[in-house]
């Protein structure tokens, strides 16, 4: 009876070790849970960026106003007959 108790105790300790620190144990689960949270945050950021790009593409396909706005901001487009004013803040 004593050897059976010792055997059951050893088996219980081995199972507890595998549960907490073994392969696919609680420590691995917590580590993977943190990795999933980080990846989900990254995916949400990328999804938001993609949605903005799709909206911009649709706007560019839809009309000339978005194209003109981009040309003004990025290329410095000035139409015929327009006057361009540049305001410079003098910080002393």
Steps between C-alpha positions, in 0.01 A plus 500: 500500500787732581664448160164568327469831687855595403431405138177704490677797661782480244245478218312799638824706523597405144154600369515831686846570357375432147193716557690807619841484330487224239444528127158657427463579868369811669823695443482433124133593498566836671789575264287424193213704642730804523626441145143481369414830670801674342422354157133599527600859576735500202228357276252767614750773414564350156127457437441867582780604265361281222152647543646851467684400184186343349304817577770712336506273193122521467518879534769523233297281263182695567593858417762752405478699824708249694759488222518880494532516879788252495673690221467824699634351822773274365608668175417865567241534221384857431226547241503760227377832638548407868719698736726313738579645842757350736481607864817457699493530878798694630604342829771694684 
